[in-house]
Amino acid sequence: MSGLFGTLSIALSSLSVSQEEMAITGNNVANANTPGYSRQVADTAAGDPIAIGSISAGTGVVLQKIESLRDPILEIQLNQATAQNSQLNTALGQLQQLQTQFGSSTSGIGADISDFFNTLQQLSPDPSNLQLRQSVLTAAGNLATDFNTAANNLQTQRGNLDLNVVQSVSAVNTLTSQIAGVDQQIESLKNAGDDPSTLVDTQTNLIRQLSALVNVSVVPTDQGISVTTGNGTTLVSGSQSFALTTESSAGAQHIFSGSHDITGTLTGGSLAAVIQTRDQEIPSLGNSLDQLAAGLANGLNSANATGTDLNGAPGGNIFAPPPPGGVGAAAALQVSITDPALIAASSDGSSGSNGNLAALAAVATTPLANGQTPIASYSSLVFQIGNATSNTSADADSSNLILQQLQDQRGSVSGVSLDQEASNLIQYQTAYQAAARVVSAVDSLLADAVNLGIDAAQQ
């Protein structure tokens, strides 16, 4: 191709490509704040040259494709970091809720234990004083109430987490269904020779949301993509999604893939944190609380039984006997006597004796089944929660920084810089104007050539 028509063709190709480049720039600017959007660039190349004798002449510019800028490795790292970050922050929120319930060793149950033994000391100088005896029963009632409240709060939180499992599984199923649907659209566009970049961004964003719920692995296949959990359970295969189900088992909602229980195999994401708190953290705290309640109740009941009350009768139980093995002792703890005269302060049967109060007070320094005194046992429980919260908080802070760094890296690769787009727009506009001037010049020359032919014919 040569001559004015060849030059016109070259200019027209420049006009067409510059127009497309400006449209791409406009689309980038419009989606600068769209979550998950990947910046698009025009992939251009010089047209195939033609030979004119011994000379090779250019044929203009060709727009080969519109490419979205992505780093596949970075996307995988972002999915993994999102899963870890979501798990840690969810775990931290639950631990902070537990920490609020138990406060410190000098408040709540810890303060109640100290108050109870303090009332025994106050009773010691005047063991027949009914008002002081009533203070002992009131302190015992406060202690039982706080044990009941703490145990019930743990069960309430566990019930809420159980409901969270069901809701999270429903959210997982919704996302996997959407991912499979988008994958089908992507494959249809590819088969038709169209660009699926926008849909790929949509799918990537959906996978990121899924990663926040459960750790996933994404593998490209001939049929699209395959999405599996960390333990290999298939969630999406091409255009087909596989829903998870929940079923109550042993008093808690378990997660099933088909007939397989995968509850204990899920890692990463908020769902794993919810399951760990529900099945490990709360039961462990509940067991410690039960053992403390049972130890206190049994110890005080045994000590009271060694003395006599104001009526000269052998002492009975101050607290209702805890269940066998102590399971549920905190929730069931209650004062079994209402008459303050039934406190067995006497060691010799006389109303003025306070000998058995020493046996009751000694329970405060007697090791329980775990080898610790009641106050030390509760302090250990508070420390356990505080230490776990502190460690998880530090891990969450570190995870937040890592995730932010990865997001910044993705922004440098795939994000839209408005300054850069403005610069590109000027460049494409200038190229378009230059090509338009070439077209105008060729048009003028062609008109001159046509007129020259007419003038020659008239002469």
C-alpha positions in Angstrom: 0.0 0.0 0.0 1.5 3.3 -1.0 0.5 6.8 -2.1 -2.1 9.1 -0.6 -4.6 6.3 0.0 -2.0 4.4 1.9 -1.2 7.4 4.0 -4.9 7.9 4.6 -5.3 4.3 5.8 -2.4 4.8 8.2 -3.9 8.0 9.6 -7.3 6.3 10.0 -5.7 3.5 11.9 -4.1 6.0 14.2 -7.5 7.8 14.7 -9.2 4.5 15.5 -6.6 3.4 18.0 -6.3 6.8 19.7 -10.1 6.9 20.0 -10.0 3.4 21.7 -7.2 4.5 24.0 -9.1 7.5 25.1 -12.1 5.3 25.8 -10.0 3.0 27.9 -8.6 5.9 29.8 -12.1 7.2 30.4 -13.2 3.8 31.7 -10.2 3.7 34.1 -11.1 7.1 35.5 -14.7 6.1 35.9 -13.7 3.0 37.9 -10.9 4.6 39.9 -12.9 3.9 43.1 -14.5 0.7 42.1 -13.4 -2.1 44.5 -11.4 -4.8 42.8 -11.1 -3.0 39.5 -7.9 -3.7 37.5 -6.5 -0.9 35.4 -6.8 -1.5 31.6 -4.3 -0.6 29.0 -4.3 -0.9 25.2 -1.9 -3.4 23.7 -0.9 -1.9 20.4 1.5 -3.0 17.7 2.7 -1.7 14.3 0.8 -3.1 11.4 2.4 -5.7 9.2 4.7 -3.9 6.7 4.3 -4.2 3.0 7.1 -4.4 0.5 7.3 -1.8 -2.3 10.1 -3.0 -4.4 13.1 -3.1 -2.2 11.5 -0.9 0.4 9.4 -2.0 3.4 6.6 0.4 4.2 4.5 0.6 7.4 0.8 0.2 7.4 -0.1 2.0 10.6 -1.0 0.8 14.1 -3.1 -2.1 15.2 -5.0 -2.5 18.6 -4.3 -6.1 19.4 -6.2 -6.3 22.7 -7.3 -4.5 25.8 -5.4 -5.9 28.8 -6.2 -5.7 32.5 -3.1 -5.4 34.6 -3.0 -8.1 37.3 -0.4 -10.1 39.2 -1.7 -13.6 39.7 0.8 -14.4 42.5 -0.2 -11.2 44.3 -3.9 -12.1 44.1 -3.1 -15.5 45.7 -1.2 -13.8 48.5 -4.1 -11.3 49.0 -6.6 -14.2 49.3 -4.4 -15.9 51.9 -3.7 -12.7 53.9 -7.4 -11.8 53.8 -8.3 -15.2 55.2 -5.7 -14.9 58.0 -6.7 -11.3 58.8 -10.4 -12.1 59.0 -9.7 -15.1 61.3 -7.6 -13.1 63.7 -9.9 -10.1 63.9 -12.9 -12.3 64.4 -11.1 -14.3 67.1 -10.0 -11.0 68.7 -13.6 -9.7 68.8 -14.8 -12.9 70.5 -11.9 -12.9 73.0 -12.6 -9.2 73.9 -16.2 -10.1 74.6 -15.1 -12.9 76.9 -12.6 -10.6 78.6 -15.4 -8.1 79.3 -17.4 -10.8 81.0 -14.7 -11.8 83.4 -13.1 -8.4 84.0 -10.3 -8.9 86.4 -9.4 -10.9 89.4 -10.4 -8.1 91.7 -14.0 -7.7 90.3 -16.9 -9.9 89.5 -16.5 -13.5 90.8 -13.0 -12.7 92.2 -14.4 -9.9 94.3 -17.3 -12.1 95.4 -15.0 -14.8 96.6 -13.0 -12.3 98.7 -16.2 -10.7 100.0 -17.5 -14.1 101.2 -14.4 -15.0 103.2 -14.3 -11.4 104.5 -17.8 -11.8 106.0 -16.6 -15.0 107.7 -13.9 -13.0 109.4 -16.3 -10.3 110.4 -18.6 -13.0 112.0 -15.7 -14.5 114.0 -15.8 -12.1 116.9 -19.5 -12.4 117.4 -20.6 -15.8 116.0 -24.2 -15.6 117.3 -24.9 -12.3 115.6 -27.8 -13.0 113.2 -27.1 -9.8 111.2 -23.5 -10.8 110.6 -24.6 -14.3 109.7 -27.1 -12.9 107.2 -24.2 -11.0 105.6 -22.5 -14.3 105.1 -25.5 -15.7 103.3 -25.9 -12.5 101.2 -22.3 -12.8 100.1 -22.8 -16.5 99.3 -25.9 -15.5 97.2 -24.0 -12.8 95.3 -21.2 -15.4 94.6 -23.7 -17.9 93.3 -25.5 -15.3 91.2 -22.3 -14.2 89.5 -21.3 -17.7 88.8 -24.7 -18.3 87.2 -24.4 -15.1 85.2 -20.9 -15.9 83.9 -22.0 -19.5 82.9 -25.1 -18.2 81.2 -23.2 -15.5 79.3 -20.8 -18.2 78.0 -23.7 -20.3 76.8 -25.3 -17.2 75.2 -22.1 -16.3 73.4 -21.7 -19.9 72.3 -25.3 -20.0 71.0 -24.7 -16.8 69.0 -21.6 -18.3 67.5 -23.6 -21.4 66.6 -26.0 -19.1 64.7 -23.1 -17.4 63.1 -21.9 -20.7 61.7 -25.2 -21.2 59.9 -25.2 -17.6 58.6 -21.6 -17.9 57.4 -22.3 -21.1 55.6 -25.2 -19.5 53.8 -22.9 -16.6 52.8 -20.3 -19.0 51.5 -23.0 -20.8 49.4 -24.2 -17.5 48.0 -20.7 -16.4 47.0 -19.7 -19.8 45.4 -22.9 -19.7 43.4 -22.1 -16.2 42.2 -18.5 -17.2 41.4 -19.7 -20.1 39.3 -22.2 -18.0 37.5 -19.6 -15.4 36.6 -17.2 -18.1 35.5 -19.8 -19.3 33.0 -20.2 -15.8 31.6 -16.4 -15.5 31.3 -16.1 -18.7 29.4 -18.9 -17.6 27.1 -17.2 -14.3 26.3 -13.9 -16.1 25.7 -15.5 -18.5 23.3 -17.1 -15.6 21.4 -13.7 -13.9 21.2 -14.7 -11.0 23.5 -12.8 -9.5 26.4 -13.9 -10.7 29.8 -11.7 -8.4 31.9 -14.6 -6.7 33.8 -16.1 -10.1 34.7 -12.7 -11.4 35.8 -12.4 -8.4 38.2 -15.9 -9.2 39.5 -14.9 -12.8 40.1 -11.7 -11.9 41.8 -13.6 -9.6 44.1 -16.1 -12.4 45.0 -13.2 -14.8 45.7 -11.7 -12.2 48.0 -15.0 -11.9 49.9 -15.1 -15.7 50.1 -11.5 -15.8 51.5 -12.7 -13.6 54.4 -15.1 -16.4 55.4 -12.9 -19.4 54.7 -9.4 -20.1 53.4 -9.6 -21.1 49.7 -7.4 -22.2 46.9 -8.0 -21.1 43.4 -6.7 -23.2 40.4 -7.3 -22.4 36.7 -8.7 -25.3 34.7 -9.8 -26.0 31.1 -13.4 -25.5 32.3 -12.7 -22.2 34.1 -11.5 -22.2 37.7 -11.6 -24.6 40.6 -12.1 -23.2 44.1 -11.5 -25.5 47.1 -11.2 -25.0 50.8 -7.9 -25.4 52.5 -8.6 -29.1 53.2 -9.4 -29.7 49.5 -13.2 -29.6 49.6 -14.5 -28.5 46.2 -16.7 -25.4 46.3 -16.6 -24.4 42.7 -15.7 -26.2 39.6 -16.1 -24.2 36.4 -19.7 -23.1 36.2 -20.9 -25.5 38.9 -21.0 -24.7 42.6 -21.2 -27.2 45.5 -23.2 -26.0 48.5 -22.2 -26.7 52.0 -24.9 -27.6 54.6 -25.2 -27.4 58.4 -26.6 -30.0 60.7 -27.0 -30.0 64.5 -24.7 -32.6 66.1 -23.8 -32.9 69.8 -25.6 -29.6 70.5 -23.8 -27.6 67.9 -24.1 -26.8 64.2 -21.6 -28.9 62.1 -20.7 -28.1 58.5 -21.0 -30.8 55.9 -19.9 -31.2 52.3 -22.2 -33.9 51.0 -22.1 -36.5 53.8 -18.6 -35.5 55.0 -18.3 -33.4 58.2 -15.7 -30.8 57.5 -16.2 -28.7 60.6 -12.8 -29.5 62.2 -10.9 -29.2 59.0 -11.7 -25.6 58.0 -8.8 -23.2 58.3 -8.5 -19.4 57.9 -11.3 -16.9 57.6 -13.9 -15.8 60.1 -15.7 -19.1 60.0 -12.7 -21.0 61.4 -12.3 -18.4 64.2 -16.0 -18.8 65.1 -15.7 -22.6 65.2 -12.5 -22.4 67.3 -14.1 -20.0 69.8 -17.3 -22.0 70.0 -15.7 -25.5 70.3 -12.5 -24.7 72.2 -12.2 -21.4 73.9 -15.6 -21.2 75.5 -15.8 -24.9 76.6 -12.3 -24.5 78.2 -13.4 -21.5 80.1 -16.7 -23.1 81.0 -14.9 -26.1 82.4 -12.5 -24.0 84.5 -15.5 -22.0 85.8 -17.4 -25.3 86.7 -14.4 -26.7 88.5 -14.0 -23.6 90.5 -17.7 -23.5 91.4 -17.7 -27.2 92.3 -14.5 -26.9 94.4 -15.8 -24.0 96.4 -19.2 -25.6 97.0 -17.8 -28.9 98.0 -15.1 -27.3 100.2 -17.5 -25.0 102.0 -20.1 -27.7 102.4 -17.6 -30.1 103.9 -16.2 -27.5 106.3 -19.7 -26.5 107.4 -20.5 -30.1 108.1 -17.7 -30.3 110.7 -19.4 -27.8 113.0 -22.7 -27.1 114.6 -25.2 -24.3 114.0 -26.9 -22.0 116.5 -29.4 -24.7 117.3 -26.6 -27.1 118.2 -27.4 -29.3 115.2 -24.7 -30.6 112.8 -24.0 -28.2 109.9 -25.6 -28.9 106.5 -24.8 -27.8 103.0 -24.3 -24.0 102.4 -24.6 -24.6 98.6 -26.6 -27.1 96.7 -24.2 -30.1 95.9 -22.7 -29.6 92.5 -23.5 -32.1 89.7 -21.3 -35.2 89.4 -17.9 -34.3 87.9 -18.6 -30.6 88.3 -20.1 -30.3 84.8 -22.6 -27.4 84.9 -21.7 -26.5 88.4 -21.3 -22.8 87.8 -24.8 -22.5 86.2 -26.4 -24.6 88.9 -24.7 -23.0 91.9 -27.2 -21.8 94.5 -27.4 -21.2 98.2 -29.3 -24.1 99.9 -30.0 -22.4 103.2 -32.0 -19.3 104.0 -31.8 -19.3 107.8 -28.6 -17.6 109.0 -28.8 -19.7 112.1 -27.9 -22.7 110.1 -24.3 -21.5 109.5 -22.2 -24.0 111.5 -19.8 -21.5 113.2 -19.4 -23.5 116.4 -16.9 -26.3 117.0 -18.2 -27.4 120.4 -22.0 -27.0 120.1 -22.2 -23.8 122.0 -23.7 -20.7 120.4 -20.7 -18.5 121.4 -18.1 -20.8 119.7 -16.4 -19.7 116.5 -14.1 -22.6 116.2 -15.5 -23.9 112.9 -15.3 -20.6 111.2 -11.5 -21.3 110.9 -12.4 -24.4 108.9 -14.7 -22.4 106.7 -12.1 -19.7 106.2 -9.4 -22.3 105.5 -11.2 -23.1 102.2 -9.8 -19.9 100.8 -6.3 -21.2 101.1 -7.0 -24.9 100.3 -6.0 -26.1 96.8 -8.8 -27.2 94.5 -8.7 -30.1 92.1 -6.4 -28.0 89.8 -3.9 -27.5 92.6 -4.7 -23.8 93.0 -6.6 -21.9 95.7 -10.0 -20.4 94.7 -8.6 -16.9 94.3 -5.6 -18.1 92.4 -7.8 -20.4 90.3 -10.0 -17.4 89.2 -6.9 -15.2 88.7 -5.5 -17.9 86.4 -8.7 -18.0 84.5 -8.7 -14.2 84.0 -5.0 -14.3 83.0 -5.8 -17.0 80.5 -8.3 -14.8 78.8 -6.2 -11.7 79.0 -3.1 -13.4 77.7 -5.0 -14.9 74.7 -6.6 -11.6 73.9 -3.2 -9.8 74.1 -1.5 -12.3 71.8 -4.3 -12.3 69.3 -4.4 -8.5 69.3 -0.7 -8.4 68.5 -1.1 -11.0 65.7 -4.1 -9.1 64.3 -2.1 -5.9 64.2 0.7 -7.6 62.4 -1.8 -9.2 60.0 -3.4 -5.8 59.3 -0.1 -4.4 58.3 0.7 -7.3 56.0 -2.7 -7.1 54.3 -2.3 -3.3 53.9 1.1 -3.8 52.3 -0.3 -6.3 49.9 -3.2 -4.1 49.0 -0.7 -1.2 48.4 1.3 -3.5 46.1 -1.8 -4.5 44.2 -2.7 -0.8 43.9 0.7 -0.1 42.3 0.1 -2.8 39.7 -3.7 -2.8 39.1 -4.9 0.4 40.7 -5.8 3.6 38.8 -3.7 6.7 39.1 -5.7 9.7 38.1 -2.6 11.7 37.5 -1.2 9.0 35.1 -4.6 8.7 33.3 -4.7 12.5 32.9 -1.2 12.4 31.3 -2.2 9.5 29.1 -5.3 11.3 28.0 -3.3 14.3 26.8 -0.9 12.0 25.0 -3.8 10.1 23.2 -5.6 13.4 22.4 -2.4 14.8 20.8 -2.0 11.7 18.8 -5.6 11.8 17.7 -5.3 15.5 16.7 -2.1 14.7 14.7 -3.7 11.8 12.9 -6.7 14.1 12.1 -4.4 16.6 10.6 -2.8 13.9 8.4 -6.3 12.9 7.3 -7.1 16.6 6.5 -3.9 17.0 4.6 -4.4 13.9 2.5 -8.0 14.9 1.9 -6.8 18.3 0.6 -4.1 16.6 -1.6 -6.6 14.2 -3.0 -9.0 17.1 -3.8 -6.1 18.9 -5.5 -5.3 15.8 -7.5 -8.9 15.3 -8.6 -9.2 19.0 -9.5 -5.9 18.8 -11.4 -7.3 16.0 -13.5 -10.4 18.0 -14.2 -8.4 21.1 -15.2 -6.2 19.0 -17.5 -9.2 17.5 -19.2 -10.8 20.9 -19.8 -7.6 22.2 -21.4 
